[in-house]
Amino acid sequence: MVGVFLLSGKTKKWVCMLTLTSLLLVSCESLTGGNAAAEDTFGRMRTKWKETMTGGNSYDPKDPDIARRIQMIDSEVSNDKKSGFWDTMQKDAASAECKCIWTDLKNNGASAEITEGYDRLKAMALAYSTKGGSLEKNEALKADIIRGLDWMGDNRYTVRKAYGNWWDWEIGAPLRLEDTMILMYNDLTAEQRTKWIAAIDHHSPNQAGLGYEYWGANRVWRAKVHAVRGILDGSTAKLVMGRDGLSDLTDGHNGEKNVFRYVTSVDGFYADGSFVQHGEFAYNGGYGNSFLQELAGLMYLLKGTEWEVKDPEAVNVWKWVYDSFEPFMYKDGQLMDMVRGREISRYYFQDDVAGHKLIMGIMRLSQVAPVEHAAAYKSMIKYWVMNDPTFYDVATLNMIVLAKATVGHESVKPRGELVQNKMFNQMARAVHHRPGFALGLSMFSKRIANYEANPENLRGWYTGSGMTYLYNNDDTQYADEFWATVNPYRLPGTTVTQKTIKSGDQQGFTNTKDWVGGVTNGTFGAAGMELVSPYDTTLTAKKSWFMFDDEVVALGSDIISADNNPVETIIDNRKLNESGSNTLTVNGAAKPSSLGWSESMTGVQWAHQAGNVEGSDVGYFFPEGAANINGLRESRKGKWGTINVLQAPKGNPEHTRNYLSLWFDHGTNPAGASYQYVLLPNKSASQTASYAASPDIRVLANNSAVHAVHESGSGTTAALFWNDGVMSAGGITVNKRAAVMTQTQGKELTISISDPSRSEDGIIEVELDRQAVSIVGTDPRITVTQTNPTIKLTVNAKDSLGAVMQAKFTIPAGSISFQDTGRYAWASEQINELAAKGIVNGTGANTFSPGANVTRSDFIVLLVRALGLKAEPDMSFVDVSSAQYYAQAVGIAKRLGIAEGGADGRFNPKQEISRQDMMVLISRALKASGRTLEAGTAADLSLFTDRGQVASYAADSVATLIKNKVVEGDGTSLKPLATATRAETAVLIHRIYSSR
C-alpha cells in the first residue's frame, strides 16, 4: 500500500513536504537560557520542534532571501488574488452549507483530503507563527485556524473506522495535525488537545501497525508520529515507542525490521547503497529521500534527551549519505529521476526540487553526525548550493540560514566535482560521474520491477528498460515539463516495441531473465541486462553499457521479436531549445534545423548534437563505420494530468517542448539484430570527428556469448559473459556467466569481478592472459591459484548478492609486448611500457614496426598524450581534416603555440619529421605543460660535429634540450636533418613522460 501527497500549488507543496523535516538549528538560549530554563523537558522539546518549523527569532527578516521566503509563506495563506488558503476557507454558514471548510475538499470518502486539509491548516499556523510576516500573531487568522481544527476534529479525523488509503490516517494526517498543534500549542485548550490526540492514538495505536508490518520509510514516518505525539502531552511511553520503533523493539518485536540494519531482501537499505521500497522498486530519491529527512529530524528532536537514539547500528546512517544519496546527486542539485519512482510524474516535484529536499536532509543530519562526517556533509552542501543558488528560493527559513553559514564559512571547503562509477546491483541501477557529466542507467531484474504506477506515473513504461540519463550543464533537461512532453516510447538507451500501450500497463513487471547487473572498479564500469520486454515477451535482447573516461559505449545483440511490431533501439532523445533549432551534424554535414525534419540516414560514422547551453553538446560515434540511423526533430505537446491523474495541476494546461531523437530501426520481427554506438558527452563537432577517426575504444565482441570493449586511454578492458561454459574475450577467460573488468596502471593490474546472475553454486574460474610479479591484495572471496605464465583466480560469488570483488597484482614493467621489437632491445622496455599506458599504439595485433619513420602528425599525437596536454583544438590548418585521427592533437598543439605550420597555413601532417623539428616541438610542448627548463647556449651545441646543420629557428630549442639532458645525440653528432624511427621516438617520449 502506498502513501501519496495530495497538495495544491507548487510552492505550497514543496514547503508542506519539507516542513515535516525542515528542522531548524535551535539556539543555545532557546534550550538553556531565559524562559526555556523554566520549562519542563517536554516543553523544551515542543519549543525545539516549533523552532524547526518557524525559524525561531534569531534570523533577520530583512535579509533578501529570508524576506522572500516569508512573503511566500504569507502569500500561500492570503494574497491579492484571494487564492490563499485563508482566503478560500469556508466559514460559518458557508461551511455549514457545503459541509466543508474548503470547497475542493468536500469528499467525505477521500482520505487524501484529510491530509490536505491539515496541510492547509498547518500552512496557516506557520504564517501565524513566523517572525516578521504580515500575518504574525493575527488574531482573526488564529481564530480561523482553531475553528478549522475543531471542524476537522468533529467531521473528518475522528475516532472512527478509516476509509480510503491507510497512509493518510496513520501517517499523513497525524503528522500534519501534530505539527499544527505544536505551532498553536499555547492557543489551544487542554480539551482540544486531548480530543485530537485520542484520534491519533486510535488510528496509530502502536508501532507495529494494525495487522501488518511497517518497512523502510513507512516505519520511520510511523516512529515520528509517536515521538511528536509524545511531546504534545508528555507521554514517555510514546517517546519510547518512537525511538524504539526505529529499532523494531516495540510491541514484542526483536529488532528484525530495524531501520538502521542493512537488508538482503524487501524494503530498506542494502550494503551496495540500494534503497528499495514496496518490495521491488528503486527509491533512493523518493521514499529513501523522505526516509532520510524524517530520520534526521527525529534523531535531532531526541538528541540530548533521555530518548536519544543510541542503537549501535545507527552508525550506518552516516554511510548512507556517501553510498545511497551522494552518487545520485549531480553537481547543481539534480536528484536523478531513475531512483524517484512515481515522483517523476508530480509536476511540482521535479529533480531539482527533490535535490533541494535531499540537501536539507543532509544538512539536518550534519547537526547530529560525528564531527568527521558532519564536515564531509557540509563540504557536499557547500558545493551543491554554490552551483545552484536557486536553493534559496525554495529552502525553509532555517535551511537558508544554515546554508548561508555553510557557504560563507572559510573552513568549509566545497567538495568539488564527483568522479565515481558505482553499481547498485541490488536495484539494477548504475551511475557514472566524470568531469563535466554524469550518466544514470536504469534497468529491471527478477528482483526489481520495471516501474511503479497507481494513478501516478502512468506512462513510465520503459523507464526501467535500460534508460540512460545524461546530465551536464543543461540542468533543465529532465525538468521543465520533460516527463509531460517526452515521447514515452522513445526513451534514450531502450530497446522497445512500438505497439500501443495502455496507461499503467505492466507496472510491477519483473524480468524473467536473471543476468542483470554489472562490475566496477570505482572509476569505470560496465553493466548489462538480458531483456525480456514487458509488452512483447517475444522481444528479447542482450544490452550492455561500458562507462569509461570520456565516453560510454552501448552494445546490443540477439535482438529478437515475433510480435509483428516495429522494434527500435533509442540512441538518444534530448529536449531542444525553444525554436528546436539545435544543430545536428552527421559525418561533417549539418542536417535541416526545422521542426518536422525526419530522415533515415545511411553510412553514419559519427553525429553531433549542439546542446542548449555551453557544456551540453553530445557526440555520437558508430564503431561499425556505416550505421543506418533514423532521426526526428519534433515539437511535442503533453499534459501532466495524462501521466498523473491524482495530482494534476489546476486546469491541467498543455505544454509544448521540442525534441531531437535518434534511433536504430530493427524492423518488424528482427531475428538476431544488433547495434553499437558510443556517447561522447560535451565533445564539440570537431572533437567528435577526431574521435571517430581515431577512437580510444575497440569493440572486442558483441555476440550472444560476450560483449567486450577495450579503452586504450585508461588501459581498461571489460567483458560481460552471458552464458555458462568456457568463454574468452580481451585476454579474459571464464567458465561461466560473469562481469569482469581489468585495468592496467603502470605496474599495477586490477581485476574486478561480479556475478550479476547470482548463480546457485557461484564459483567462477577466471584466467587472465597476463603474468604477475606479486599479489597486492584480494577480496576474501577470491583465491589466486596461479600468477605465471597466466593469472588464474577462483571467485566464490555464492550469496554475494551481485557484489563486486577485486584483486590487485604487480605486473612486470611493460607487460604489453610486440613480436617485432626483439632486435630493438635498447627500446623494447620503453615501447612496451608506453603501450601499456596507451601513449603509443601498435601497428597490428602484435606488431609495432619499430624501424618505420615517424610523421609530423604522429609525433604531435605522442607529445600531447605523454604530457597530457588539454585545450580547445584550433582547427585552422588547411590540410588537417577534422575527420583524421590526429586532428584533435594537432589542434591542441596549434592552440598552445606548439605547432605553427608554414606561411601557407599548412601543417604537412604526413611528412616525416626531422630530428630538429622534433626538438623544437618538444621544447614548446614542455613550456606549454608548465615545465621550467634552463636555457641552453651555443656552448651546448659545440660538443657536436654537425652543429652547423642545425637551422637558426631550431638552435635555441636544441641547445636547451641538450642542456637539460632531454636529448643526447650519439655522443658526437645530432643528425638534426635526419628522420627518427618509431623505436627512437618511443625512447625519447618515454624520457619526457618519465621526467614529468
Buried (B, 14 or more C-beta within 10 A) or exposed (E): EBBBBBBBBBBBBBBBBBBBBBBBBBBEBBBEEEEBEEBEBBBBBBBBBBBBBBBBEBBEBEBEBBBEBBBBBBBBBBEEEEBBBBEBBBBEEEBEEEEBBBEEBEEEEBBBBBBBBBBBBBBBBBBBBBBBBBBBEBEEBBEBBBBBBBBBBEBBBBEEEBEBBBBBBBBBBBBBBBBBBBBBBEBBEEEBBEBBBEBBBBBBBBBBBEEEBBBBBBBBBBBBBBBBBBBBEBBEEBBBBBBBBBBBBBEEBEEEBBBBBBBEEBBBBBBBBBBBBBBBBBBBBBBBBBBBBBBBBBBBBBEBBEBEBEBEBBEBBBBBBBBBBBBBBBBBBBBBBBBBBBBBBBBBBBBBBBBBBBBBBBBBBBBBBEEEBBBBBBBBBBBBBBBBEBBBBBBBBBBBBBBBEBBEEEEBEBBEBBEBBBBBBBBBBBBBBBEBBBBBBBBBBBBBBBBBBBBBBBBBBBBBBBBBBBBBBBBBBBBBBBBBBBBBBBBBBBBBBBBEBEBBBBBBBBBEBBBBBBBBBBBBBBBBBBBBBBBBEBBBBBBBBBBBBBBBBBBBBBBBBEBEBBBBBBBBBBBBEEEBBBEBBBBBEEBEBEBEBEBEBEEBBBBBBBBBEEEBBBBBBBBBEEBEBBBBBBBBEBBBBBBBBBBBBEEBEBBEBBBBBBBBBBEBBBEEBBBBBBBBBBBBBBBBBBBBBBBBBBBBBBBEBBBBBBBBBBBBBBBBBBEEEEBBBBBBBBBBBBBBBBBBEEBEBBBBBBBBBBBEEBEBBBBBEBBBBEBEEBBEBBEBEEBEEBBBBBBBBBEBBBBBBBBBBBBBEBBBBBEBBEEBEEBBBBBBBBBBBBBBBBEEEEEBBBEBBBBBBBBBBBBBBBBEBEBEBBBEBEBBBBBBBBBBBBBBBBBBEBBBBEEEEEBBBEEBBBBBBBBBBBBBBBBBBEBEBEEBBEEBBEEBEBBEBBEEEBBBBBBBBBBBEBBEBEEEBBBBEBBBBBBBBBBBBBBBBEEE
